């Protein structure tokens, strides 16, 4: 069978002029079933044009659309021990890491980048769900801390895009220890007086939502994003009650005060830029404040000659 598929079929296709078509040429909308050409979807920032469904987007694609002119600088992630627990399930943890690195071209699930947003220099920290579900391990925790320390060092605000299934089980308690470490980094940024904006995307769950993802100055959610700690099925089995419709979706959380706003992906750039100007007490884009007027001199004051100073008048003797 391998001989037929690997040798005979390619030869027949080449003789007949056939070309192999990629399997992901058309992408199906999870809500409506609509088929969308992948180029059109990519140009639309991976938002289904008709339904408005926000699909998962890679860190590289998000950075390209988020920063001014798509120009940014990626920060190298710190070196950390690999597989400290020598974990193995159906395959070795090191093999899983190797596969995900080859698939995504990333060192781990976190990407830090420097760039400008409408002229304002910022630091952006992003989860990439394609790398082991955006899970949080030692490498991801170190990268997040480095992102916050870079923001403090360069005196820039931090914008974090969260999408994660939670802590990485292959690293056990060591992954859970990243929750307090990243929380301390958030507090250090706030002590420095720098803004911290969090964008919650689909999904943001587990230990990530229980730590730095819910400690921002402003929490923005993309439409339809699942945000919470435990899954809805686990909660239903625990409390033995039916959950409300739309439970843990961004719109439900907005109604109940868990997030500050729900913003379409196309509007994230201007919305975040406006918020950062407000938090940093900067004027709106394109608005120039008038220059301060010079102080008026008294009418009886005589101008001093160039290069001379007016001698003080002698005090009256009594």
SERO-4910 file (N, C-alpha, C, O; in steps of 0.05 Angstrom, whole numbers):
BEGIN
 pado doro    nc1    nc2    nc3   cac1   cac2   cac3    cc1    cc2    cc3    oc1    oc2    oc3
  Unk    A     17    -24      0      0      0      0     17     25      0     11     45    -13
  Unk    A     40     25     15     58     47     15     70     52    -12     74     75    -21
  Unk    A     76     30    -26     87     32    -53     68     46    -72     76     62    -90
  Unk    A     42     39    -69     21     51    -87     18     81    -81     17     98    -99
  Unk    A     16     88    -55     11    116    -48     36    133    -51     34    157    -58
  Unk    A     59    122    -46     84    138    -46     97    139    -73    113    157    -78
  Unk    A     91    120    -90    106    119   -116     86    121   -140     89    138   -157
  Unk    A     67    102   -141     49    101   -164     31    126   -167     29    137   -188
  Unk    A     19    134   -145      1    157   -146     15    183   -154      5    197   -171
  Unk    A     38    189   -142     52    214   -151     60    213   -180     59    233   -194
  Unk    A     68    189   -190     75    187   -219     51    191   -237     53    205   -257
  Unk    A     28    180   -229      3    185   -245     -5    214   -245    -13    225   -265
  Unk    A     -3    227   -221    -10    255   -219      8    272   -236     -2    291   -249
  Unk    A     34    266   -237     52    282   -253     47    278   -283     50    296   -299
  Unk    A     40    253   -290     34    248   -319      9    261   -328      7    271   -351
  Unk    A    -11    262   -311    -37    274   -318    -38    304   -312    -59    317   -317
  Unk    A    -17    315   -300    -17    344   -294    -33    351   -270    -41    374   -267
  Unk    A    -38    332   -253    -54    338   -228    -35    350   -207    -12    344   -206
  Unk    A    -47    367   -190    -33    379   -168    -46    372   -142    -71    372   -140
  Unk    A    -31    366   -122    -42    360    -95    -52    386    -83    -38    406    -81
  Unk    A    -77    386    -74    -89    409    -62    -87    407    -32    -91    386    -20
  Unk    A    -79    429    -19    -77    428     11   -104    423     24   -124    432     14
  Unk    A   -103    408     46   -128    401     59   -142    424     72   -166    424     75
  Unk    A   -127    445     80   -138    468     94   -144    491     76   -143    514     85
  Unk    A   -149    486     50   -154    507     32   -180    522     39   -181    546     36
  Unk    A   -200    507     48   -225    519     57   -229    512     86   -223    489     94
  Unk    A   -238    531    102   -241    527    130   -271    531    138   -284    549    128
  Unk    A   -281    513    154   -309    512    161   -314    528    187   -300    525    207
  Unk    A   -334    545    186   -341    560    210   -353    542    231   -372    527    224
  Unk    A   -343    541    255   -354    523    276   -383    529    283   -397    511    293
  Unk    A   -392    553    279   -420    560    287   -440    555    265   -460    542    269
  Unk    A   -434    565    240   -454    564    219   -448    542    198   -466    536    182
  Unk    A   -424    531    198   -417    512    178   -409    524    151   -404    510    132
  Unk    A   -407    550    150   -399    564    125   -370    557    118   -353    556    136
  Unk    A   -365    553     93   -338    548     83   -325    574     74   -336    588     58
  Unk    A   -302    580     85   -288    605     79   -261    599     68   -246    582     79
  Unk    A   -253    613     46   -227    609     35   -206    619     54   -208    640     66
  Unk    A   -185    603     58   -166    609     79   -151    635     75   -144    648     95
  Unk    A   -147    644     50   -134    670     46   -152    693     55   -143    712     68
  Unk    A   -178    691     49   -197    711     58   -198    712     89   -200    733    101
  Unk    A   -198    689    101   -199    687    130   -173    699    143   -175    713    163
  Unk    A   -151    694    131   -126    705    141   -125    735    138   -116    749    157
  Unk    A   -135    746    116   -136    775    112   -155    788    132   -152    812    138
  Unk    A   -175    773    141   -195    784    160   -187    778    189   -205    777    206
  Unk    A   -162    773    194   -151    768    221   -165    743    233   -170    743    258
  Unk    A   -171    723    217   -182    698    226   -209    702    241   -215    689    261
  Unk    A   -225    720    230   -252    724    239   -271    717    215   -268    728    194
  Unk    A   -290    699    220   -308    691    198   -324    715    190   -338    727    207
  Unk    A   -324    724    164   -336    749    156   -367    749    162   -377    770    171
  Unk    A   -381    728    156   -410    728    159   -419    726    187   -436    742    196
  Unk    A   -409    707    202   -418    702    229   -404    718    250   -414    722    273
  Unk    A   -380    728    244   -364    743    264   -350    725    284   -340    734    304
  Unk    A   -350    698    279   -337    680    298   -307    684    298   -294    685    277
  Unk    A   -296    687    322   -267    692    325   -252    665    328   -255    652    348
  Unk    A   -238    658    307   -222    634    308   -195    639    322   -187    661    326
  Unk    A   -182    617    330   -156    620    343   -136    631    323   -137    625    299
  Unk    A   -118    647    333    -99    661    316    -71    657    328    -68    658    353
  Unk    A    -51    653    312    -24    648    322    -13    674    332    -22    696    326
  Unk    A      8    672    348     21    696    359     33    713    337     32    737    339
  Unk    A     45    700    317     57    715    295     36    731    280     41    754    273
  Unk    A     13    719    274     -8    733    259    -19    756    276    -25    777    265
  Unk    A    -22    752    301    -33    773    318    -14    797    320    -22    820    319
  Unk    A     12    791    323     32    812    325     32    828    299     35    853    299
  Unk    A     30    814    276     31    828    250      8    848    248     12    869    236
  Unk    A    -15    842    258    -38    860    256    -39    880    279    -52    901    277
  Unk    A    -25    875    301    -28    891    325     -9    915    325    -17    937    331
  Unk    A     16    911    318     36    932    320     35    950    295     25    941    274
  Unk    A     45    974    297     45    993    275     61    982    252     84    974    255
  Unk    A     48    981    228     60    971    204     71    943    206     87    934    189
  Unk    A     61    928    226     70    900    229    100    898    237    111    876    232
  Unk    A    111    919    248    140    919    255    143    914    285    131    928    301
  Unk    A    159    894    292    163    888    321    189    873    324    200    862    304
  Unk    A    198    871    349    222    856    355    215    835    376    205    842    398
  Unk    A    221    810    370    215    788    388    238    785    408    261    784    400
  Unk    A    231    783    434    251    778    454    257    748    457    239    732    457
  Unk    A    282    742    461    290    714    465    280    704    492    283    719    512
  Unk    A    270    680    493    261    669    519    284    659    535    304    650    524
  Unk    A    283    661    562    305    651    578    309    621    576    290    606    570
  Unk    A    333    612    581    339    583    581    331    571    607    337    582    629
  Unk    A    316    549    606    307    536    631    312    506    629    316    495    606
  Unk    A    311    491    651    314    462    650    291    449    634    268    458    637
  Unk    A    297    430    618    277    416    601    270    389    615    288    374    622
  Unk    A    244    384    618    234    360    630    247    354    657    260    333    660
  Unk    A    243    372    676    256    367    703    246    343    717    260    332    734
  Unk    A    221    334    711    210    311    725    213    285    710    204    264    719
  Unk    A    225    286    686    228    262    669    201    249    665    198    225    668
  Unk    A    182    265    656    154    257    654    150    241    629    161    247    608
  Unk    A    132    221    631    125    205    607     97    195    611     90    184    632
  Unk    A     80    199    590     54    186    590     53    166    567     66    146    568
  Unk    A     38    173    545     39    156    522     65    160    506     73    142    491
  Unk    A     78    183    510    104    188    498    120    205    517    108    217    536
  Unk    A    145    208    512    162    225    529    154    254    527    147    264    505
  Unk    A    156    269    549    151    297    548    171    312    530    163    331    516
  Unk    A    196    303    529    215    315    511    207    312    482    212    329    466
  Unk    A    195    289    476    186    284    448    162    303    441    160    313    419
  Unk    A    145    308    461    122    326    456    133    354    451    124    369    433
  Unk    A    152    363    467    164    389    463    177    391    436    174    412    422
  Unk    A    191    371    428    204    372    402    184    374    379    188    388    360
  Unk    A    162    359    382    141    360    361    129    387    359    124    398    337
  Unk    A    123    399    382    110    426    382    129    448    372    120    466    359
  Unk    A    154    445    379    174    465    369    176    463    339    177    483    325
  Unk    A    175    439    328    177    435    299    151    445    285    152    456    263
  Unk    A    128    441    298    103    449    286     99    479    286     89    490    267
  Unk    A    107    493    307    101    521    310    125    539    304    122    563    298
  Unk    A    149    528    306    173    545    303    179    562    328    195    580    327
  Unk    A    166    555    351    170    570    375    185    554    395    186    529    394
  Unk    A    198    567    415    212    554    436    192    544    458    197    523    470
  Unk    A    171    559    462    150    551    481    125    566    475    123    578    453
  Unk    A    106    566    493     79    577    487     77    607    490     56    618    484
  Unk    A     99    620    500     98    649    505    117    663    485    139    655    480
  Unk    A    107    686    474    123    703    457    121    731    468    100    742    472
  Unk    A    145    743    473    147    772    481    157    788    457    175    779    443
  Unk    A    145    812    454    153    828    431    153    858    439    136    866    455
  Unk    A    171    873    427    172    902    430    163    915    405    170    906    383
  Unk    A    147    936    407    138    950    384    123    975    392    123    983    415
  Unk    A    110    987    372     95   1012    377     65   1008    369     59    994    350
  Unk    A     48   1020    385     19   1020    380     10   1048    378      8   1063    397
  Unk    A      4   1056    353     -3   1084    346     18   1103    358     11   1124    369
  Unk    A     43   1096    354     65   1113    362     75   1109    390     95   1120    398
  Unk    A     60   1094    407     68   1090    435     84   1064    437     74   1043    429
  Unk    A    108   1066    448    124   1041    451    112   1024    474    107   1034    496
  Unk    A    108    998    469     96    980    489    111    954    488    127    948    470
  Unk    A    105    937    508    113    909    508     89    892    506     69    896    521
  Unk    A     89    872    489     66    853    486     75    825    493     97    817    485
  Unk    A     59    812    508     64    784    516     40    767    506     17    773    512
  Unk    A     46    746    491     25    730    478     28    701    484     50    690    483
  Unk    A      5    688    490      4    659    489     -1    650    460    -15    663    445
  Unk    A     11    627    453      4    615    427     -8    588    433      5    569    443
  Unk    A    -34    585    427    -49    561    433    -39    537    417    -44    514    425
  Unk    A    -26    542    395    -16    520    379      6    504    392     12    481    385
  Unk    A     19    517    412     41    503    427     29    491    452     27    505    472
  Unk    A     22    466    451     12    451    474    -11    466    488    -12    468    513
  Unk    A    -29    477    472    -53    490    483    -47    515    499    -62    523    517
  Unk    A    -24    528    493    -17    552    508    -12    548    537    -15    566    553
  Unk    A     -5    523    544     -2    516    573     21    530    586     40    538    573
  Unk    A     19    532    612     39    547    628     58    527    642     49    512    659
  Unk    A     83    529    635    104    513    648    126    531    657    123    555    659
  Unk    A    149    519    663    172    534    673    181    554    652    186    577    658
  Unk    A    184    545    627    194    562    606    175    585    601    183    608    597
  Unk    A    149    579    600    129    600    596    129    620    619    127    644    615
  Unk    A    131    610    644    132    628    667    156    646    667    153    670    672
  Unk    A    179    635    660    203    652    658    201    673    636    209    696    640
  Unk    A    188    665    614    185    684    592    166    707    600    170    730    593
  Unk    A    144    700    615    125    721    623    139    740    643    136    765    640
  Unk    A    154    729    662    168    747    681    188    765    666    191    788    672
  Unk    A    202    753    646    221    770    630    206    792    616    216    815    614
  Unk    A    182    787    605    167    807    592    160    830    610    162    854    603
  Unk    A    152    824    635    145    845    654    170    860    663    169    885    665
  Unk    A    192    846    667    217    860    675    227    878    653    237    900    658
  Unk    A    223    870    628    231    887    605    214    912    604    223    934    598
  Unk    A    187    909    609    170    932    609    178    952    631    177    976    627
  Unk    A    186    942    655    194    959    676    221    973    669    224    997    673
  Unk    A    239    958    658    266    969    651    263    990    630    277   1011    631
  Unk    A    246    986    610    243   1005    588    221   1026    593    216   1043    576
  Unk    A    208   1024    616    186   1043    623    164   1043    602    156   1064    593
  Unk    A    155   1019    596    133   1016    576    110   1001    588    113    985    606
  Unk    A     85   1007    579     62    991    588     63    963    577     76    957    557
  Unk    A     48    945    590     47    917    582     19    910    572     -1    917    585
  Unk    A     18    897    549     -7    886    539     -4    856    536     14    847    522
  Unk    A    -21    841    550    -19    812    549    -43    799    536    -66    806    543
  Unk    A    -39    781    517    -60    766    503    -59    738    514    -41    723    510
  Unk    A    -80    731    529    -81    705    542    -99    686    527   -121    692    519
  Unk    A    -88    662    522   -104    639    512    -90    614    521    -68    608    513
  Unk    A   -103    599    539    -89    576    551   -108    557    563   -130    564    572
  Unk    A   -100    531    564   -115    511    578   -107    509    607   -119    493    622
  Unk    A    -87    524    615    -79    524    643    -51    514    647    -34    515    629
  Unk    A    -44    506    671    -17    496    678    -11    470    663    -29    455    657
  Unk    A     15    466    657     23    443    642     27    419    660     45    420    678
  Unk    A     11    399    657     11    376    675     38    361    675     45    349    695
  Unk    A     53    362    653     78    347    652     99    358    670    120    345    675
  Unk    A     95    382    681    114    394    699    104    396    728    117    407    745
  Unk    A     80    386    733     70    383    760     70    409    776     62    430    767
  Unk    A     80    406    801     80    429    820     98    452    809     93    475    816
  Unk    A    118    445    793    135    466    782    120    485    764    126    509    763
  Unk    A    100    475    750     83    493    733     65    510    750     60    533    744
  Unk    A     55    499    772     38    514    790     53    536    804     42    557    811
  Unk    A     79    532    808     95    553    821     98    578    804    106    599    813
  Unk    A     91    576    778     93    599    760     70    619    766     72    642    759
  Unk    A     49    609    779     26    627    785     35    649    804     30    673    798
  Unk    A     46    643    828     55    665    845     78    681    834     80    705    840
  Unk    A     95    669    818    118    683    807    108    705    787    118    728    788
  Unk    A     90    698    770     79    717    751     62    738    765     62    761    757
  Unk    A     49    731    787     33    750    802     52    771    815     45    795    815
  Unk    A     75    763    825     94    782    835    104    801    813    107    825    818
  Unk    A    108    790    789    117    807    767     96    828    761    102    851    754
  Unk    A     70    821    762     48    840    757     49    862    778     46    886    771
  Unk    A     53    855    803     54    875    824     78    894    821     76    918    827
  Unk    A    100    884    812    124    900    807    118    921    785    127    944    787
  Unk    A    104    912    764     97    930    743     79    953    753     82    976    745
  Unk    A     59    946    770     41    966    780     55    985    800     49   1009    800
  Unk    A     74    974    815     90    992    833    106   1012    817    111   1034    826
  Unk    A    114   1005    792    128   1023    775    110   1043    762    120   1061    748
  Unk    A     84   1041    766     65   1060    755     59   1057    726     52   1076    712
  Unk    A     62   1032    716     58   1026    687     32   1011    683     25    994    699
  Unk    A     17   1018    662     -8   1004    657     -4    975    649     16    967    637
  Unk    A    -25    959    655    -25    930    648    -53    924    638    -72    923    653
  Unk    A    -54    918    612    -80    912    599    -79    882    590    -60    873    579
  Unk    A   -101    868    596   -103    839    590   -125    836    569   -147    846    572
  Unk    A   -119    821    548   -139    813    528   -144    784    531   -126    767    526
  Unk    A   -168    776    539   -175    748    543   -187    737    518   -208    747    508
  Unk    A   -175    716    507   -184    704    482   -192    676    487   -190    666    509
  Unk    A   -202    663    467   -214    636    469   -194    614    466   -181    613    445
  Unk    A   -190    597    486   -201    598    513   -180    609    533   -156    608    527
  Unk    A   -188    619    556   -170    627    578   -181    613    603   -200    622    615
  Unk    A   -168    592    611   -178    575    632   -155    566    651   -132    573    646
  Unk    A   -163    551    672   -143    540    690   -128    560    706   -137    582    712
  Unk    A   -103    552    712    -86    569    729    -79    596    717    -73    615    732
  Unk    A    -80    598    691    -74    624    678    -96    644    685    -90    667    692
  Unk    A   -121    635    684   -143    653    692   -144    658    722   -157    677    731
  Unk    A   -131    641    737   -130    645    766   -107    661    776   -102    664    800
  Unk    A    -91    672    758    -68    688    766    -66    713    749    -83    730    750
  Unk    A    -44    716    733    -38    741    720    -59    750    699    -60    773    693
  Unk    A    -74    731    688    -94    739    668   -118    754    679   -132    767    664
  Unk    A   -121    754    706   -143    768    718   -134    790    737   -148    798    755
  Unk    A   -109    800    733    -98    820    750    -92    846    735    -77    863    745
  Unk    A   -104    850    711    -98    873    696   -113    898    706   -131    896    722
  Unk    A   -103    921    696   -118    946    702   -144    947    687   -164    957    697
  Unk    A   -144    936    663   -168    934    646   -168    906    633   -148    896    624
  Unk    A   -192    893    634   -195    867    622   -213    869    598   -236    876    600
  Unk    A   -202    862    575   -217    862    550   -220    833    541   -201    817    543
  Unk    A   -244    826    531   -249    799    521   -257    800    492   -272    818    484
  Unk    A   -248    781    477   -258    778    449   -286    765    450   -292    750    468
  Unk    A   -302    770    430   -330    759    429   -329    729    430   -314    716    416
  Unk    A   -347    717    446   -351    689    447   -329    673    461   -329    648    460
  Unk    A   -310    686    474   -287    672    486   -297    657    511   -313    668    527
  Unk    A   -286    633    515   -291    618    540   -270    626    561   -246    624    556
  Unk    A   -279    636    584   -262    647    604   -271    635    631   -294    638    639
  Unk    A   -253    622    646   -260    612    671   -238    594    682   -217    591    670
  Unk    A   -243    583    706   -222    566    718   -228    536    711   -212    525    695
  Unk    A   -249    525    721   -256    497    714   -276    497    691   -289    517    686
  Unk    A   -277    475    677   -295    472    654   -324    471    663   -330    463    686
  Unk    A   -342    478    645   -371    478    652   -381    450    660   -397    448    678
  Unk    A   -371    430    646   -380    402    653   -372    395    681   -387    382    696
  Unk    A   -347    402    689   -338    396    716   -355    410    737   -362    399    758
  Unk    A   -361    436    731   -377    451    750   -405    439    753   -416    437    775
  Unk    A   -417    431    731   -444    419    732   -444    393    748   -463    388    763
  Unk    A   -423    377    744   -422    352    759   -417    357    789   -425    341    806
  Unk    A   -404    379    795   -398    385    823   -422    396    838   -429    387    860
  Unk    A   -436    416    826   -459    428    839   -485    414    833   -505    420    845
  Unk    A   -484    396    813   -508    381    805   -531    399    797   -554    394    804
  Unk    A   -524    419    782   -545    438    772   -538    445    743   -515    444    735
  Unk    A   -558    452    728   -554    461    700   -545    490    700   -557    507    713
  Unk    A   -523    495    686   -512    522    685   -528    539    666   -540    529    647
  Unk    A   -527    566    670   -542    584    651   -530    582    623   -507    575    619
  Unk    A   -546    588    603   -537    588    576   -516    610    572   -519    633    581
  Unk    A   -495    603    558   -473    623    553   -455    626    577   -438    644    578
  Unk    A   -457    608    597   -440    610    621   -411    608    613   -403    592    596
  Unk    A   -394    626    625   -366    628    620   -359    641    593   -335    643    586
  Unk    A   -378    649    578   -372    664    553   -367    693    560   -377    703    581
  Unk    A   -353    707    543   -344    734    549   -368    753    553   -368    771    570
  Unk    A   -390    749    537   -414    766    540   -427    762    567   -437    781    580
  Unk    A   -428    737    577   -440    731    603   -423    743    625   -434    754    644
  Unk    A   -396    742    622   -378    753    642   -380    784    643   -377    796    664
  Unk    A   -385    796    620   -388    825    619   -413    833    634   -413    853    649
  Unk    A   -435    818    631   -460    825    645   -456    822    675   -470    836    690
  Unk    A   -439    805    684   -435    799    712   -410    812    724   -402    805    746
  Unk    A   -398    831    709   -376    847    720   -349    834    721   -332    844    735
  Unk    A   -345    811    707   -319    798    708   -299    809    688   -275    807    692
  Unk    A   -309    821    667   -292    834    647   -302    863    643   -326    868    649
  Unk    A   -285    880    633   -293    908    630   -306    914    604   -323    932    602
  Unk    A   -298    900    583   -310    905    556   -305    881    538   -286    866    542
  Unk    A   -323    878    519   -320    858    498   -315    872    472   -331    889    464
  Unk    A   -292    867    459   -283    883    436   -277    864    413   -264    844    416
  Unk    A   -288    871    390   -282    856    365   -252    858    359   -239    878    365
  Unk    A   -242    837    347   -213    835    342   -204    858    324   -181    868    327
  Unk    A   -220    867    306   -213    890    288   -210    916    303   -197    935    294
  Unk    A   -223    918    326   -223    943    342   -204    943    365   -203    962    381
  Unk    A   -188    922    368   -170    920    391   -149    942    390   -142    954    410
  Unk    A   -137    946    367   -115    966    365   -124    994    374   -112   1004    393
  Unk    A   -145   1006    362   -152   1033    372   -163   1033    400   -159   1053    414
  Unk    A   -176   1011    409   -186   1011    436   -164   1010    457   -164   1025    476
  Unk    A   -144    993    453   -122    991    471   -105   1016    471    -96   1026    492
  Unk    A   -101   1028    447    -86   1053    445   -100   1075    461    -87   1091    475
  Unk    A   -126   1077    458   -141   1097    473   -139   1093    503   -136   1112    518
  Unk    A   -141   1068    512   -139   1062    540   -111   1069    551   -109   1080    573
  Unk    A    -91   1063    536    -64   1068    546    -59   1098    548    -45   1107    566
  Unk    A    -70   1114    529    -66   1143    531    -80   1154    556    -70   1172    569
  Unk    A   -103   1143    562   -118   1152    586   -102   1144    611    -99   1161    629
  Unk    A    -92   1120    612    -78   1111    636    -51   1125    640    -42   1128    662
  Unk    A    -39   1133    618    -13   1146    619    -15   1176    617      4   1191    616
  Unk    A    -41   1186    617    -47   1215    617    -34   1229    593    -21   1250    596
  Unk    A    -37   1216    570    -27   1228    545    -51   1239    529    -73   1229    532
  Unk    A    -46   1259    512    -68   1270    496    -77   1250    475    -61   1233    467
  Unk    A   -101   1252    465   -110   1234    443    -93   1237    419    -79   1257    415
  Unk    A    -94   1217    402    -78   1217    377    -86   1240    359   -109   1245    355
  Unk    A    -66   1254    349    -71   1276    331    -77   1303    344    -80   1323    331
  Unk    A    -80   1303    371    -86   1327    386    -60   1339    397    -46   1326    412
  Unk    A    -54   1363    390    -31   1378    400    -40   1399    420    -56   1416    414
  Unk    A    -29   1397    444    -36   1416    464    -23   1443    458     -1   1443    449
  Unk    A    -37   1465    463    -25   1491    458     -1   1496    476      0   1488    499
  Unk    A     19   1510    465     43   1517    480     36   1537    502     19   1555    498
  Unk    A     48   1534    525     42   1554    547     51   1582    539     72   1586    528
  Unk    A     33   1601    546     39   1629    539     60   1640    558     61   1633    582
  Unk    A     78   1657    548     99   1669    565     87   1687    586     66   1700    582
  Unk    A     99   1688    609     89   1704    631     91   1734    624    112   1743    613
  Unk    A     70   1749    630     70   1778    623     88   1794    643     88   1788    667
  Unk    A    102   1813    632    119   1831    649    103   1855    658     84   1863    645
  Unk    A    109   1865    681     95   1890    691     99   1913    671    119   1915    657
  Unk    A     79   1929    670     80   1952    650    102   1971    656    114   1982    637
  Unk    A    110   1976    681    130   1996    688    158   1984    688    178   1998    694
  Unk    A    161   1957    680    187   1945    679    203   1955    655    192   1956    633
  Unk    A    228   1963    659    245   1972    637    263   1949    628    275   1935    644
  Unk    A    264   1945    602    281   1923    591    310   1927    597    320   1950    593
  Unk    A    324   1907    606    353   1910    611    368   1908    585    360   1894    567
  Unk    A    391   1923    584    408   1922    560    421   1895    558    427   1882    578
  Unk    A    427   1888    533    440   1862    529    467   1861    542    483   1880    540
  Unk    A    473   1840    556    499   1836    569    502   1851    595    524   1851    606
  Unk    A    482   1864    605    483   1879    630    461   1871    648    440   1860    639
  Unk    A    465   1875    673    445   1869    693    438   1895    707    455   1911    713
  Unk    A    413   1898    714    404   1921    728    413   1920    757    407   1901    771
  Unk    A    428   1941    765    438   1942    793    416   1947    812    397   1961    806
  Unk    A    417   1934    835    396   1938    855    397   1966    866    418   1977    870
  Unk    A    373   1977    872    371   2004    883    380   2004    912    374   1985    927
  Unk    A    396   2025    921    405   2025    948    381   2029    967    361   2042    962
  Unk    A    385   2017    990    363   2018   1010    363   2047   1022    384   2059   1026
  Unk    A    339   2057   1028    336   2083   1040    347   2083   1068    341   2065   1084
  Unk    A    363   2104   1075    373   2106   1102    354   2122   1119    340   2140   1109
  Unk    A    353   2115   1143    335   2130   1162    351   2144   1182    340   2157   1200
***
